[in-house]
Amino acid sequence: MNLAEKEEAPLPVTKVEGKEIPWDPAQLRKIQEHPCFSKNASHLFGRIHLAVAPKCNIQCNYCIRKFDCVNESRPGVTSKVLTPGEALERVRGVIEQIHYIKVVAVAGPGEPLYNEETFETFRLVQNEFPHLIRCMSTNGLLLPDRIDDIEELGIGNVTVTLNAIDPNIGKNIYSFVNYEGKKYRGLEAAEMLLKNQLKGIEEAVKRKMVVKVNTVLIPTVNEKHIIDIAKKMGEMGVYLQNIIPLIPQYKFANIAPPAPQEKKEMQDKCREYVMQMTHCRQCRADAVGKLGKDVQHCLTTK
């Protein structure tokens, strides 16, 4: 295919509720320049995670958050929780030193939508660095409630951690869900979380946000359910699924993680229904740089 043919090639489409919705160039940029949404981009471009969201509204049975950790490389940890003002200074310093940064994201160490600092941080970044792709990760509980705020802030890439579409499985993954001032447990908690996750994903896709779903592969808990999740996400117009192997800790500390081959086999089965991310590095909440080549501890500060 020559250059002219490439330029005239039709834009890809996704199906939502049976209707074909074409991707627009702005959406494609959010894929092609985002290292988590494009394997090719991961070799060229970097991201900065701003750890401004310490509080969380659910307790996953595999999650332990740490706010002063410098030597673990996994989600939920950061060396320091930043204020929105400190986060903006962080972006300024990083952009000055690293010119391949394309994405600014909030991914924790808690739940971004449960912390107002997330929204203030994005407002500051949007005003000063409008060219940066804005991205966030969420457990999805508050996604329907805050979707209008997310859209207003121009957050075009959203990752939702969704580990079950059957509440009878989900009840074994979450200790509790805290929603609108009430703490829910067991099946009721799993049902509420799933309802909001699905509604939030539906609304995000309708608003032409590029949605990725993270699914933790937990042997003996949800490993036989992952394909069902992939089918549902593909039907909903989710762009990408990221199957993440369990890191054994907290209540799941005694569950052996899946072997790399088991993860690959699951990805191969799910690829029939939704595109699979194969280059995830399970990043920290304060990661800076290219995937697998974090440089946050090498940056100079003024």
C-alpha positions as a Python dict, from the first residue, in 0.01 Angstrom:
ca = {
    (1, 'M'): (0, 0, 0),
    (2, 'N'): (142, 336, -103),
    (3, 'L'): (114, 658, 96),
    (4, 'A'): (-187, 786, -98),
    (5, 'E'): (-376, 462, -37),
    (6, 'K'): (-295, 480, 334),
    (7, 'E'): (-427, 833, 353),
    (8, 'E'): (-750, 733, 180),
    (9, 'A'): (-802, 413, 378),
    (10, 'P'): (-1132, 411, 569),
    (11, 'L'): (-1118, 467, 943),
    (12, 'P'): (-1171, 161, 1162),
    (13, 'V'): (-1512, 114, 1323),
    (14, 'T'): (-1639, -37, 1645),
    (15, 'K'): (-1983, -180, 1714),
    (16, 'V'): (-2184, -43, 2007),
    (17, 'E'): (-2535, -178, 2068),
    (18, 'G'): (-2534, -318, 1715),
    (19, 'K'): (-2441, 14, 1553),
    (20, 'E'): (-2112, 76, 1373),
    (21, 'I'): (-1933, 382, 1512),
    (22, 'P'): (-1626, 499, 1316),
    (23, 'W'): (-1306, 596, 1495),
    (24, 'D'): (-1203, 955, 1434),
    (25, 'P'): (-842, 1081, 1396),
    (26, 'A'): (-833, 1213, 1753),
    (27, 'Q'): (-916, 867, 1884),
    (28, 'L'): (-651, 709, 1665),
    (29, 'R'): (-387, 946, 1804),
    (30, 'K'): (-484, 837, 2157),
    (31, 'I'): (-399, 484, 2049),
    (32, 'Q'): (-100, 538, 1823),
    (33, 'E'): (88, 762, 2070),
    (34, 'H'): (-11, 584, 2392),
    (35, 'P'): (245, 325, 2506),
    (36, 'C'): (-16, 115, 2688),
    (37, 'F'): (-270, 110, 2405),
    (38, 'S'): (-17, 44, 2126),
    (39, 'K'): (279, -194, 2136),
    (40, 'N'): (452, 8, 1866),
    (41, 'A'): (405, 326, 2067),
    (42, 'S'): (561, 162, 2372),
    (43, 'H'): (897, 160, 2192),
    (44, 'L'): (875, 527, 2094),
    (45, 'F'): (679, 717, 2356),
    (46, 'G'): (656, 743, 2733),
    (47, 'R'): (406, 829, 3004),
    (48, 'I'): (407, 995, 3343),
    (49, 'H'): (189, 866, 3625),
    (50, 'L'): (90, 1122, 3887),
    (51, 'A'): (31, 964, 4229),
    (52, 'V'): (-232, 1204, 4360),
    (53, 'A'): (-506, 955, 4457),
    (54, 'P'): (-433, 769, 4784),
    (55, 'K'): (-788, 681, 4896),
    (56, 'C'): (-975, 379, 4763),
    (57, 'N'): (-1341, 283, 4776),
    (58, 'I'): (-1307, -92, 4735),
    (59, 'Q'): (-1077, -355, 4880),
    (60, 'C'): (-952, -613, 4634),
    (61, 'N'): (-828, -935, 4789),
    (62, 'Y'): (-501, -908, 4593),
    (63, 'C'): (-416, -543, 4665),
    (64, 'I'): (-188, -376, 4918),
    (65, 'R'): (-123, -6, 4866),
    (66, 'K'): (204, 156, 4976),
    (67, 'F'): (273, 530, 4976),
    (68, 'D'): (645, 544, 5059),
    (69, 'C'): (781, 255, 4857),
    (70, 'V'): (1080, 292, 4627),
    (71, 'N'): (1175, -68, 4553),
    (72, 'E'): (859, -246, 4436),
    (73, 'S'): (741, -237, 4077),
    (74, 'R'): (369, -304, 4077),
    (75, 'P'): (39, -115, 4078),
    (76, 'G'): (-66, 48, 4404),
    (77, 'V'): (275, 172, 4514),
    (78, 'T'): (444, 510, 4501),
    (79, 'S'): (741, 673, 4669),
    (80, 'K'): (525, 976, 4758),
    (81, 'V'): (167, 1098, 4727),
    (82, 'L'): (162, 1434, 4547),
    (83, 'T'): (-70, 1732, 4580),
    (84, 'P'): (-215, 1866, 4253),
    (85, 'G'): (33, 2154, 4264),
    (86, 'E'): (325, 1917, 4318),
    (87, 'A'): (195, 1700, 4035),
    (88, 'L'): (198, 1995, 3796),
    (89, 'E'): (555, 2075, 3897),
    (90, 'R'): (639, 1711, 3837),
    (91, 'V'): (501, 1730, 3484),
    (92, 'R'): (695, 2048, 3415),
    (93, 'G'): (1020, 1890, 3530),
    (94, 'V'): (964, 1567, 3337),
    (95, 'I'): (867, 1740, 3012),
    (96, 'E'): (1178, 1956, 3038),
    (97, 'Q'): (1405, 1653, 3070),
    (98, 'I'): (1224, 1384, 2868),
    (99, 'H'): (1095, 1481, 2527),
    (100, 'Y'): (925, 1154, 2434),
    (101, 'I'): (652, 1181, 2699),
    (102, 'K'): (310, 1180, 2529),
    (103, 'V'): (75, 1074, 2811),
    (104, 'V'): (-5, 1205, 3158),
    (105, 'A'): (-206, 965, 3372),
    (106, 'V'): (-347, 912, 3719),
    (107, 'A'): (-346, 547, 3817),
    (108, 'G'): (-347, 554, 4194),
    (109, 'P'): (-211, 448, 4429),
    (110, 'G'): (-581, 433, 4528),
    (111, 'E'): (-892, 492, 4319),
    (112, 'P'): (-856, 808, 4108),
    (113, 'L'): (-1229, 881, 4090),
    (114, 'Y'): (-1257, 863, 4471),
    (115, 'N'): (-1009, 1150, 4511),
    (116, 'E'): (-1098, 1506, 4411),
    (117, 'E'): (-725, 1571, 4372),
    (118, 'T'): (-743, 1368, 4052),
    (119, 'F'): (-976, 1618, 3889),
    (120, 'E'): (-784, 1923, 4011),
    (121, 'T'): (-462, 1771, 3879),
    (122, 'F'): (-611, 1711, 3535),
    (123, 'R'): (-749, 2067, 3526),
    (124, 'L'): (-402, 2206, 3594),
    (125, 'V'): (-237, 1979, 3337),
    (126, 'Q'): (-505, 2048, 3076),
    (127, 'N'): (-450, 2422, 3109),
    (128, 'E'): (-71, 2412, 3082),
    (129, 'F'): (-8, 2103, 2867),
    (130, 'P'): (-316, 2062, 2646),
    (131, 'H'): (-118, 1861, 2390),
    (132, 'L'): (-55, 1572, 2631),
    (133, 'I'): (-289, 1274, 2611),
    (134, 'R'): (-482, 1250, 2939),
    (135, 'C'): (-542, 902, 3075),
    (136, 'M'): (-674, 743, 3391),
    (137, 'S'): (-731, 404, 3550),
    (138, 'T'): (-1031, 319, 3765),
    (139, 'N'): (-1207, 30, 3934),
    (140, 'G'): (-1522, 165, 3767),
    (141, 'L'): (-1741, 205, 4076),
    (142, 'L'): (-1776, 582, 4029),
    (143, 'L'): (-1737, 585, 3652),
    (144, 'P'): (-2105, 651, 3571),
    (145, 'D'): (-2118, 926, 3837),
    (146, 'R'): (-1809, 1109, 3712),
    (147, 'I'): (-1821, 1039, 3338),
    (148, 'D'): (-1929, 1396, 3255),
    (149, 'D'): (-1635, 1535, 3456),
    (150, 'I'): (-1399, 1297, 3278),
    (151, 'E'): (-1528, 1408, 2940),
    (152, 'E'): (-1506, 1777, 3032),
    (153, 'L'): (-1140, 1735, 3126),
    (154, 'G'): (-1060, 1576, 2791),
    (155, 'I'): (-956, 1243, 2940),
    (156, 'G'): (-967, 1028, 2628),
    (157, 'N'): (-812, 702, 2750),
    (158, 'V'): (-978, 511, 3033),
    (159, 'T'): (-870, 180, 3183),
    (160, 'V'): (-1120, -13, 3396),
    (161, 'T'): (-1012, -305, 3613),
    (162, 'L'): (-1285, -564, 3567),
    (163, 'N'): (-1223, -912, 3707),
    (164, 'A'): (-1567, -1071, 3677),
    (165, 'I'): (-1899, -1025, 3501),
    (166, 'D'): (-2060, -1282, 3732),
    (167, 'P'): (-2120, -1140, 4083),
    (168, 'N'): (-2094, -1490, 4227),
    (169, 'I'): (-1731, -1488, 4117),
    (170, 'G'): (-1676, -1122, 4197),
    (171, 'K'): (-1783, -1172, 4559),
    (172, 'N'): (-1470, -1384, 4608),
    (173, 'I'): (-1241, -1112, 4471),
    (174, 'Y'): (-1354, -808, 4673),
    (175, 'S'): (-1370, -776, 5051),
    (176, 'F'): (-1594, -471, 5041),
    (177, 'V'): (-1727, -188, 4826),
    (178, 'N'): (-1783, 158, 4972),
    (179, 'Y'): (-2046, 349, 4775),
    (180, 'E'): (-2234, 665, 4871),
    (181, 'G'): (-2129, 637, 5233),
    (182, 'K'): (-2233, 274, 5281),
    (183, 'K'): (-2006, -30, 5293),
    (184, 'Y'): (-2126, -337, 5104),
    (185, 'R'): (-1989, -689, 5126),
    (186, 'G'): (-2032, -1023, 4957),
    (187, 'L'): (-2270, -1069, 4666),
    (188, 'E'): (-2434, -728, 4716),
    (189, 'A'): (-2097, -556, 4682),
    (190, 'A'): (-2007, -751, 4369),
    (191, 'E'): (-2343, -678, 4208),
    (192, 'M'): (-2317, -305, 4273),
    (193, 'L'): (-1961, -285, 4145),
    (194, 'L'): (-2039, -478, 3827),
    (195, 'K'): (-2350, -273, 3752),
    (196, 'N'): (-2152, 50, 3773),
    (197, 'Q'): (-1856, -88, 3581),
    (198, 'L'): (-2072, -195, 3287),
    (199, 'K'): (-2270, 130, 3285),
    (200, 'G'): (-1949, 334, 3306),
    (201, 'I'): (-1783, 145, 3022),
    (202, 'E'): (-2096, 186, 2809),
    (203, 'E'): (-2099, 562, 2870),
    (204, 'A'): (-1725, 597, 2804),
    (205, 'V'): (-1751, 416, 2469),
    (206, 'K'): (-2049, 631, 2370),
    (207, 'R'): (-1836, 940, 2436),
    (208, 'K'): (-1565, 801, 2206),
    (209, 'M'): (-1318, 743, 2487),
    (210, 'V'): (-1070, 465, 2416),
    (211, 'V'): (-1136, 199, 2676),
    (212, 'K'): (-900, -71, 2798),
    (213, 'V'): (-1005, -333, 3051),
    (214, 'N'): (-754, -481, 3293),
    (215, 'T'): (-843, -831, 3411),
    (216, 'V'): (-640, -997, 3685),
    (217, 'L'): (-600, -1368, 3613),
    (218, 'I'): (-653, -1536, 3951),
    (219, 'P'): (-608, -1916, 3946),
    (220, 'T'): (-888, -2109, 4123),
    (221, 'V'): (-1099, -1792, 4136),
    (222, 'N'): (-1172, -1648, 3788),
    (223, 'E'): (-948, -1830, 3540),
    (224, 'K'): (-1242, -2016, 3384),
    (225, 'H'): (-1434, -1690, 3354),
    (226, 'I'): (-1183, -1474, 3164),
    (227, 'I'): (-1313, -1568, 2820),
    (228, 'D'): (-1666, -1464, 2921),
    (229, 'I'): (-1527, -1126, 3021),
    (230, 'A'): (-1349, -1091, 2686),
    (231, 'K'): (-1670, -1173, 2496),
    (232, 'K'): (-1869, -914, 2689),
    (233, 'M'): (-1604, -645, 2652),
    (234, 'G'): (-1579, -704, 2279),
    (235, 'E'): (-1956, -672, 2247),
    (236, 'M'): (-1945, -341, 2436),
    (237, 'G'): (-1686, -183, 2207),
    (238, 'V'): (-1388, -202, 2443),
    (239, 'Y'): (-1069, -148, 2245),
    (240, 'L'): (-824, -360, 2443),
    (241, 'Q'): (-810, -618, 2721),
    (242, 'N'): (-503, -655, 2941),
    (243, 'I'): (-487, -990, 3120),
    (244, 'I'): (-263, -941, 3422),
    (245, 'P'): (-117, -1233, 3619),
    (246, 'L'): (-196, -1230, 3989),
    (247, 'I'): (71, -1094, 4222),
    (248, 'P'): (13, -1311, 4532),
    (249, 'Q'): (-43, -1083, 4832),
    (250, 'Y'): (-300, -989, 5095),
    (251, 'K'): (-583, -1248, 5106),
    (252, 'F'): (-457, -1415, 4788),
    (253, 'A'): (-100, -1449, 4914),
    (254, 'N'): (-120, -1829, 4907),
    (255, 'I'): (-252, -1857, 4550),
    (256, 'A'): (18, -1951, 4302),
    (257, 'P'): (30, -1703, 4013),
    (258, 'P'): (-35, -1825, 3659),
    (259, 'A'): (268, -1928, 3459),
    (260, 'P'): (361, -1712, 3157),
    (261, 'Q'): (243, -1988, 2924),
    (262, 'E'): (-95, -2001, 3098),
    (263, 'K'): (-133, -1625, 3053),
    (264, 'K'): (-40, -1652, 2683),
    (265, 'E'): (-287, -1934, 2625),
    (266, 'M'): (-561, -1726, 2786),
    (267, 'Q'): (-472, -1426, 2570),
    (268, 'D'): (-484, -1642, 2259),
    (269, 'K'): (-834, -1764, 2349),
    (270, 'C'): (-961, -1414, 2431),
    (271, 'R'): (-810, -1254, 2120),
    (272, 'E'): (-1100, -1392, 1920),
    (273, 'Y'): (-1331, -1150, 2100),
    (274, 'V'): (-1124, -842, 2188),
    (275, 'M'): (-773, -721, 2111),
    (276, 'Q'): (-515, -827, 2369),
    (277, 'M'): (-240, -618, 2530),
    (278, 'T'): (79, -827, 2545),
    (279, 'H'): (337, -571, 2658),
    (280, 'C'): (210, -469, 3005),
    (281, 'R'): (471, -411, 3277),
    (282, 'Q'): (228, -370, 3571),
    (283, 'C'): (346, -15, 3638),
    (284, 'R'): (379, 176, 3962),
    (285, 'A'): (148, 468, 4042),
    (286, 'D'): (444, 707, 3997),
    (287, 'A'): (604, 555, 3687),
    (288, 'V'): (782, 781, 3438),
    (289, 'G'): (932, 687, 3101),
    (290, 'K'): (878, 408, 2851),
    (291, 'L'): (720, 79, 2958),
    (292, 'G'): (978, -136, 3128),
    (293, 'K'): (1229, 151, 3120),
    (294, 'D'): (1113, 369, 3407),
    (295, 'V'): (1334, 665, 3489),
    (296, 'Q'): (1151, 834, 3777),
    (297, 'H'): (1440, 779, 4018),
    (298, 'C'): (1692, 919, 3770),
    (299, 'L'): (1528, 1256, 3717),
    (300, 'T'): (1687, 1567, 3857),
    (301, 'T'): (1481, 1804, 4070),
    (302, 'K'): (1519, 2176, 4103),
}
